[in-house]
Amino acid sequence: MSFRPESIGGAGASSAPGQIDYRLVRRHTVDEFRRGRLGRRDICDAHPELLRAARGIGRSTPEDCPICEEPALVLVSFAFGTHLPPSGKVVDTHKEMTKLARRRDECTCYVVEVCPECAWNHLVRAFPLGGRRSGTG
């Protein structure tokens, strides 16, 4: 087996440079909850604004919530960067994401999974967007 970066399979193999995937942390957190080492109050603590975004514009997923097992898990994307609001910008359409990707200024996008039922929330991934330099494709 090769230990070169391109030889590692999974989600990271085809992801863009700079993308960070938090699946292992998620799995650990859920396992600790199921073992009784973390209580529901410790992990079901979504901020009211995150819950509002999840209910209003969250993208449905085929996954059930790993905590309450309701089929309500949604993804909410936020972008933070120069010339964006200090509290970030909720990105609710593919068109908006494409527009941010074409920006000259780089920003960072965070995708959070949220259960509007029990307030479970977990950062799924983070990745850079934009930062196009003049003269590059």
Secondary structure, 3 states (H helix, E strand, C coil): CCCCHHHCCCHHHCCCCCCEECHHHHHHHHHHHHCCCCCHHHHCCCCHHHHHHHHHHCEECCCCCCCCCCCCCEEEEEEEECCCCCCCEEECCHHHHHHHHCCCCEEEEEEEEECCCCCCEEEEEEEEEECCCCCCC
